[in-house]
Amino acid sequence: MMKYHSTRWGYVSSNEAIWRIFSFAIHERYPTVVHLAVHLENGQRVYFNESNAADRAARPPSTTLTSFFTVCQTDDFARTLLYADMPRYYIWNASSKSFQRRKQGTPVEGHPNVFASDALGRIYTVHPNNDECYYLRLLLVNVRGPTSFKQLRTVNGQLCATYREACQLLHLLENDSHWDDTLKDSVISSSPHQIRTLFGIIISTCFPSNPKDLWVKYRDDMSEDVLHRVRRETLNPILQMTEEIYNETLIMIEDMCLLIANKVLSCLGMTAPNRHMRCIKPRVAKGTTVRH
């Protein structure tokens, strides 16, 4: 402690000395920054002990996000705001876990009893690997005045099954032309195995907006070696692509994604393969005639 004290006070400039003598503030934070929670429905963090575990599970405490939805249900002005705008006009009451209108500040024209401050709202970041929560956050950044999780993923009266689908309908995701061009170039000179590897890397690390469309467009190129093997094994040179062959290819792609990102295809916007269909030779060979 004495070492720190002697090092810190070994030299104090004249400016700092006068500043401290007059007891001026040494540091200041401005404006106020309010951190805003982001989580899936019933996915908020809950603290509990043995005595209140059941009660907390049945009635989890409100968060800034659920309180935002609640305010938007009854407050016309709140329905004009984005989630990040709330702290400018509302104070977060940590005791009651709710947003309350500010009573001081700059009056907002056209809205009686609404006051603005310089406070900023900052929504916690979400990694794209946490895909549904990531797309939920993307909607919160762009959609004004949602009243619930369900309403947030409703676009033009259509309730979307996922937040990702809602983002697509609102055109919040980049198109996949870049990844389409990448795969198109790969098809020219790469083997099916190399194309599958590239596709696995793209969907597991680059997060295209519609990987199913890319799969449908290039699945024949990615399955060519599987088709060749099955033709050889069944002695059927005119065999064409089948769902079993596509399924075999999807299994290999999913195995790559598990190695790359530890995620199955259903978590990456793709249709999950049927691993019980993996042995495709008997299914394909059924009904064929082998000539000796």
Order of alpha helices (4+ residues) and beta strands (2+ residues): alpha-alpha-beta-alpha-alpha-alpha-beta-beta-beta-beta-beta-alpha-alpha-beta-beta-alpha-alpha-alpha-alpha-alpha-alpha-alpha
